[in-house]
Amino acid sequence: MTVIEVKSPQDLARLRRLALAAQGLLQAQPYGRGLAGARKAINHIGYVQIDTISVVERAHNHVFYSRVPNFKPSMINRMLRDGDIFEYWTHAAAFLPITDFRFSLPYKHAIKNGQTHWYKKPDKKLMGELLVRIRSEGALRSRDLETNIKKRTGWWDLKPTKKALEQLYMEGELMVSNREGFQKTYDLTERVLPSHVDSQFPSMEEFATHIVDQQLRCHGLVSLKGLTYLRKNSELRKAVKTLVNERLAQGIVEQIKVNSGEVFIINAGEFERSLPRLSNRLSILSPFDNSVIQRERLKALFQFDYQIECYVPEAKRRYGYFSLPLLYRGEFVGRMDCKAHRKAGRLEVKSLHFEQHNFDEVRVMDAFIDAITQFCDFQGCESVSVTEAHPKHLTQRLNSALKNLGVAI
């Protein structure tokens, strides 16, 4: 099987554009605007990871913001209530297109039958009592557990009950029907799942086909390891590998190798197709954005060595608690650690680091100022300040420019 070797900077730049275009990060509005755009976006990229960290707007809202003009956080709950998306586990907690519901069934089945574990010793009796209550009384909010613990004794203990509720959700007996922030409402799957949705258990071959097609669609190119990123199902990994080899033999996909030695799979002819032009727009991405979550892929393709440091002891952090990748003209040019002081209406850029390579400082700074001004508005803040930038001479320059725009303190 022929392997295309990417050696020139021009070919590598094209490969990066292919990956970014597939993620909807090059075009101004690849999926449209507002609610309709959000629906199209998640159907294309396959999932949006849910995260609880709130130093800036939460990751699931941030991912949509990066791709959909006029997106509002309330639109996620609207899609959830309307049955456009559902909440479940991929490599992490996520919102997924409702059309992909059947592909959540193998994991639910594995948990329910003890092939894999969520909680090692689920309380079946308590789970049964919860199901009876929800079936007779209706949907149950997670906060209802906190209310009832004050009124009941015995089995109605908060921690075991929350575990039982979550176990029922992971096994597929319950679905999340609504959210108020991080307060979820659970109901019987049969009452939440729209009747038109395919709920037939997929064969392993169907599951493998779904994954390969989805990953090539939303990433443009993907490694064999990346196709089953953090999925521990050995049968699935084997089925995916078999399918890739079949498609390689048939000439449906081809292999492409970058300087790091990493080999990616792409659809045949994809490398030569026309791509969107690069713009001077700078994008501030979430650490959990679909385009950066596979760190090895990010490093191999973009030479961007990135790690989120909220899990690193403070003394060992290089870039800050929650640094956000900065994307400009097909390259990751830096990272920014910031915090939204919502009561004060102020966005603080605690540290801003640009990569140590040559770039057009004037254009990048202009693009950053436009991006941070819009990002400030997305945070619900009225002003923004830069505490420290690297190179250091940019700190005063950026604050002066922001002040002139009327958005600095």
N, C-alpha and C positions, 0 to 999 in steps of 0.2 A: 504493500500500500504506500502510495506517494505521501511524503510529508513535506509541506511547504515550509521553508525556513525563512523567517523574518529577520533580516540582518540590518537593513538600512534604516536610518531614523525616519525616513518618509513612510516606509511600510509599517513601522511600529506605530507611528502617529495615526495611520489609517486604521490599524487594528484597534487602537484605543477609541477612535471615533465610532467604529462599528459597535463596540461594547457600550459606549455612552448613549448612542442613538437608540439602541435596543432598550435602554433603561429610561428613555424619555428625558434625558438630561441635556440634550443639545438644542432641541426645538423650544420655541417660546411657549407654545401651548399644544403639545403633541396629542393630548387627549381631549382638548376642549377646555371649557371653563366651568367653575362652580360644581354643582352636584352631578350633572351629567358627565363632566370631565373626571370627577372622582370615581364614578362608577366604571368608566372606561379604563382609568389608570389601574385600578386594582385587578380588573380582569386581565390586563396585559402583564403586569409585573408579578402577579400570582399570589402575593401576600403582603401584608404590612405588619411589621412587628410591633407589639404592644410593650411599652416600657413605663415604669412608674417614676423614674427620675424626673424631677420637675424644676431643676435650676433654670432651664429654659423650657419653652413649650414642648410637651411630651413628644417622644419619637414618632408615634403613629400619626400625629397631626403634622409633624415636621416633614415626614416622607411625602405626604400628599401636597403640602405647601410647596415643596421643591419642584413639583411637576404640574400642578393645577392652579392656574391663576384664579383668584377670587374664591379659593377654598376656605371654608370656615369649619372649625372643629366640630360644631354641632352636626355637620353633614354625616359624620361617621355613625352617630346614633340614628340618624334618619335612615341611612342605608341598612343598619341592623334591624330597625323596626319594620322597614319595608321588605325585608327578606332578600336584599341584594347581596348581602355578605353574611357570614357567620363567624363566630369566634371559636377557635380551637388551637391545638398545638401543632407546630411544624417542627423546626429546630428550637422554637421558643413560642411563647404565647403570641397569637397573631390573629388578625382579621383576614379572612379568605373569601374569594368569590363563592357565592352559593352554588354555582354550577360545578364547583370542585368538591361538593359535599361527599360524594361517594368515595373519594380517595382519602377521606379521614376515617373510613370504616375499618381498614385493616389494623390501625393502631388501637382503635377503640376495642376491636375484637380481641387483640392480643392482651390488653389490660384486663378486660372482663374475664378472660379465660386463664389468667395467670401466666401467660407466656412471657409477659413483661410486667413490671410493677410500677404503679404510681405511688401508692402506699402499700407496704409489704403485708400488713395485716388489716385490711379494711373491715370495718364493723358492719357486717351484712345485716344484722338486726336493725341497727340504727338507720342504715340506708333504706331498708324496707319501710320503716316508719316514716321517714322523710318523703318517700315516694307516695305513700298513702295520703299524707297531709297535702302534698302539692296536687295530687289527683283530685282530691275532694274540695280543697280550699282555693286552689288556683296558684298562680305564679308566686314565687317566694323571693323576696329581696334578701341579699346577704345581710343587710342591716336588721332584718326581722329576727335573725338569730340572736343579735345583741339585745334586742328588746325582750325576747322571750326568756332569755337566760335569767333575767331579773324576776320573772314570774314563776319559773318552773324549777324543779329540782330533779335529781336522779339522772336519767339518760340525757336530758336536755342541757348538756354541758357544752360551752362554746367551742372549745378547741376540737373535741371529737366530732361535734356536729358539723363544723366547717369542713373538716376532713371528709366526712361522709358525703356532704354536698358536692365537694370537689371530685370525689371518687365517682359519684353518679354522673357528673358532667364528663369526666374523662372516659368513662365507659360508654358514653353515648346515650344514656337514659334521659339526660337533661341537656338543654341548650340554653345559652344566654339569649334572652329575648329583648333585653333593654339594658342600658347603662346610664347611670348618673355619676359621671366622673369614674371612680373606681368602685362604686357600689353597683353590683351586678344583680339583675333579676333573672332567676332561673325558672324554666317551665318544662313540661314534658316535651320531648323531641317531637312527638306526633302532633303537638299543638303549635309548635314553632315552625317546623319545616314546611315551606310552601308545597302544595300538592303536586305541582308540576316538576319538582326537582327529582332527578334520577337518584334513587337511593339503593340501586343494585350493587351488591358487593363486587368489586372489580377482581378480575383474575390478575395474577402476577404479571402477565404479559401486558394487560391493559394498563396496570399501574406503571410499569416501566415505560411504556409508550407515552403516557401522560407526562411523566417526569422529564423525559428527554425532549419532547416537543415543547413543553413549558419553559424549560431552562434555555433552550436554543432561542426561543422567541423573546424572552425577557433579558437575556444576557448577550445574545449574539454569538458568543463563543464561550465554551465552558470545558474544564478538564473533566476527566473521568471521575476523579475524586470529588470534584465540585458538584457533579450531577446528583450525588446522594449525600450532600453536605449534612453532617451530623445525624444521618439516619443509620441506625444500628441493625437494621433488618438485613441479614446476610443474604437471604433469598432474593430480596429486592436488588441489592447491589449486584448479585450475579446476573439477574435478569436484565438489568440496565447494561451491564458489560456485554452480554450476549447480543442485545439489540444494537448497540453501538457498532460492534464488530460486523453484524449483518449489514448495517447501513454503509459502513466503510467498504465492504466487499461489493456492494451494489452501486457504489459511487454516489449515494444520496448525501452523505456527509464526507468531509475530508479533514485531515489533521494539519495543524499549523503549529510550528515550533518557534518560540521566542528565545532571545539570547540567554536567558536564565536556564534554559533547558526544559522549561515547562511546555508540555504539549496540550493544545486545546483542540476541541472538536468544533467545527463550524459546518453549516449547510453548504453544499457544493455551490460554488459560484458566488457565495456571499462576500468574499473578500474583495471581489472586483466591482460590486454593485455601487451605484451612486449613493452618496451619503449627504446628510445636511451639512451646510457650511458651519464653520466655527464662528461664533459671535463673540463680542467683547463683554458678554454678561458673565459675572462671577456668581457662582452658586455656593451657598453655605449649606452643607449637608449635615444630616444627623449621623452620629456614630453608629446608629443601627440602620442606616439607609441600605436598601437592597444592593446598591452598587459597591458598597465598601465592607459589607459584613463578612465576606470571605477574605480574611486578611492575607492569606498566602497568595491568593489570586491577585489581590490588589498590588502586592509587592512585585509579583512576577510580571504583571502587565504594565503597571504604572511606575514601578520603582519607588513606591510610596510606602515607607515602613511606618505603619500606623497601629497604635494601641490605645484603647480607651483606658484612662488612668484612674477612674473612680474606684476601681478595685485594687489599686496599688497604694501602699502606705504613703502618706503625704510626703515624707522625707525623700522618697525615691521617685517622685513625679518629676518629669522633665517639662511637660507642656500644660499641666493643670488637671483639675478634677474631671472635666467633661469637655475635652477639646473637640471641636467640630471641624471636619475636613473642608478645605476651600478648593473649589474646582474652577479653573479658568482656561478657556481655549484648549480643552482636551487634556489638561494636565492638573494634577493636584499640586497647587503652588504653596500651600501652607495649612495652618490649623489655628483655631481660635478657641480659647477658653473664656466663657462668659457666663454671666448670671443676671437673670431678670429680677430686679428689686421691684416687685409688682405694686406694693403699697406706696412706694415713692414714685412709681411710674418711670423708673430709670433702668436702662440696660447698661451693664458694666462689662466692657471687654477687659477682662482681667489680664490676659496675655494674648498676644498675637504674634505668631511665628511664621515667617516665610522661609521656604526651602532655600538651601544654599546653592542656587544655580542662577544663571543670568536670566533676567526677565525685564520687560519694559516697565520700569517702576511707575512712570507717570500713568500709563494705561491701567495697570493693575490697581493702583491706588484709586483712580477714578472709578473703576469697576467695583472695588471694595466699598467705597463710600456709598454708591448707589445701592449695593446689596445690603449693607448694614442698616441703612435708613429704612429700607423695606422690612428687614428682619426685625427691627425695633418695633415697627407698627404691628407685625405679626405677634410679638410678645405682649402687646397691649401696653407698651411703654411710650412715653412722650419724648424722652431724651436718651442719648447714648454717649458714653465716654470711653476712651481708651486709656487704661492705666499703664500698660507697658507693651511696647511693640519691639520686635526684632526683625531687621536691624533697628537699633535704638533711635536713630534720627527720624524714624517715621512717626514716633509717638506724638510729638508736637505738631507735625505736619497734618496728621489725621485729625487731631482735636481741633486745630484751627479751621480745617475744611468743614468739619461737622458744625462748628460754631457759626461759620458763615452761612450754612444752610438752615440755621435755627434749630438744630436738633441736639446740639451739645448743651451741657449744663451751664 
